[in-house]
Amino acid sequence: MKAPRSAAAGVVLGLLGGILSFAFMAFLFEAGTDAVSEVGSYMLLAVLFFAIAGAFTANSQWSWDMLLFMSFLTATISVVFLVVEAVDLYAGVIALVMVASIIAVLLSPSSRIWLDRPRI
């Protein structure tokens, strides 16, 4: 079965979110007492975005429900990081826009069929 365009869009958005998280971590790094929490915040966002990207691939073991849960978890963590100022304002807003785009892709019928298909 060929992957629908929505699955390809989900992979691209997830990879882009992970790469942007790494880039923000590198460019916005400031050495100080809270450097570990700042780097850890960006790394957690990157790991979550890369996990979401992998969930849209052909050999994924996640169901549609699990991917929806992980997307909302990523959105919640992004909001928490914005509230406690663990990430930069622009980085947090871009992460939220990326997660909202992933959720919009996830809500399309073709992505649900793709994610809930029987696997060998």
VEXDREN-2710 file (C-alpha; in Angstrom, 1 decimal):
% VEXDREN-2710
k/r/px/py/pz
1/MET/0.0/0.0/0.0
2/LYS/1.4/3.4/-1.0
3/ALA/1.5/6.0/1.7
4/PRO/-1.0/8.9/1.2
5/ARG/0.2/12.5/0.9
6/SER/-1.0/13.2/4.4
7/ALA/1.4/10.6/5.8
8/ALA/4.3/12.2/3.8
9/ALA/3.2/15.6/5.1
10/GLY/3.3/14.2/8.7
11/VAL/6.8/12.9/8.3
12/VAL/8.0/16.2/6.8
13/LEU/6.4/18.2/9.6
14/GLY/7.8/16.0/12.3
15/LEU/11.3/16.0/10.9
16/LEU/11.1/19.8/10.4
17/GLY/10.0/20.2/14.0
18/GLY/12.8/18.1/15.3
19/ILE/15.4/19.9/13.1
20/LEU/14.1/23.3/14.2
21/SER/14.2/22.3/17.8
22/PHE/17.9/21.3/17.4
23/ALA/18.6/24.6/15.6
24/PHE/16.9/26.7/18.3
25/MET/18.9/24.8/20.9
26/ALA/22.1/25.6/19.1
27/PHE/21.4/29.2/18.3
28/LEU/19.7/30.3/21.5
29/PHE/22.1/28.6/23.9
30/GLU/23.3/30.8/26.7
31/ALA/25.8/29.4/29.2
32/GLY/24.6/29.8/32.7
33/THR/23.0/28.1/35.7
34/ASP/19.9/27.0/33.8
35/ALA/21.8/25.7/30.7
36/VAL/20.9/22.1/31.4
37/SER/17.2/22.7/31.7
38/GLU/17.2/24.9/28.5
39/VAL/19.1/22.3/26.5
40/GLY/16.9/19.5/27.9
41/SER/13.8/21.3/27.0
42/TYR/14.8/21.7/23.4
43/MET/16.0/18.1/23.3
44/LEU/12.7/16.8/24.6
45/LEU/10.8/18.7/21.9
46/ALA/13.2/17.3/19.3
47/VAL/12.8/13.7/20.4
48/LEU/9.0/14.1/20.5
49/PHE/8.9/15.6/17.0
50/PHE/11.2/12.8/15.6
51/ALA/9.0/10.2/17.3
52/ILE/5.9/11.7/15.6
53/ALA/7.7/11.7/12.3
54/GLY/8.6/8.0/12.7
55/ALA/5.0/7.2/13.5
56/PHE/3.9/8.2/10.0
57/THR/6.2/5.8/8.3
58/ALA/5.3/2.4/6.8
59/ASN/6.8/0.3/9.6
60/SER/5.3/2.2/12.5
61/GLN/3.8/0.3/15.3
62/TRP/1.7/3.2/16.6
63/SER/-2.0/3.4/16.1
64/TRP/-3.9/6.5/15.2
65/ASP/-5.0/7.0/18.8
66/MET/-1.5/6.7/20.1
67/LEU/-0.2/9.3/17.6
68/LEU/-3.0/11.7/18.4
69/PHE/-2.1/11.3/22.1
70/MET/1.6/12.0/21.4
71/SER/0.7/15.0/19.3
72/PHE/-1.4/16.5/22.1
73/LEU/1.3/15.6/24.6
74/THR/3.9/17.5/22.5
75/ALA/1.5/20.5/22.3
76/THR/1.0/20.4/26.1
77/ILE/4.7/20.2/26.8
78/SER/5.3/23.1/24.4
79/VAL/2.8/25.2/26.3
80/VAL/4.3/24.3/29.6
81/PHE/7.8/25.2/28.4
82/LEU/6.4/28.5/27.2
83/VAL/4.7/29.2/30.5
84/VAL/7.8/28.4/32.6
85/GLU/10.0/30.2/30.1
86/ALA/12.2/27.1/29.5
87/VAL/12.2/27.9/25.7
88/ASP/12.3/31.1/23.8
89/LEU/9.0/32.7/22.9
90/TYR/9.4/32.3/19.2
91/ALA/10.7/28.8/19.4
92/GLY/7.7/27.8/21.5
93/VAL/5.2/29.4/19.2
94/ILE/6.8/27.7/16.2
95/ALA/6.7/24.4/18.0
96/LEU/3.0/24.9/18.7
97/VAL/2.3/25.8/15.1
98/MET/4.2/22.7/13.9
99/VAL/2.2/20.5/16.4
100/ALA/-1.1/22.1/15.3
101/SER/-0.2/21.3/11.7
102/ILE/0.6/17.7/12.5
103/ILE/-2.7/17.4/14.3
104/ALA/-4.5/18.9/11.3
105/VAL/-2.8/16.3/9.1
106/LEU/-3.6/13.6/11.5
107/LEU/-7.3/14.4/11.4
108/SER/-7.5/13.7/7.7
109/PRO/-9.3/10.5/6.9
110/SER/-6.5/9.2/4.7
111/SER/-4.0/9.4/7.6
112/ARG/-6.3/7.5/9.9
113/ILE/-6.7/4.7/7.3
114/TRP/-3.0/4.7/6.8
115/LEU/-2.2/4.4/10.5
116/ASP/-4.9/1.9/11.4
117/ARG/-4.2/-0.4/8.4
118/PRO/-3.3/-4.1/9.2
119/ARG/0.5/-4.7/9.4
120/ILE/2.3/-7.8/8.6
END
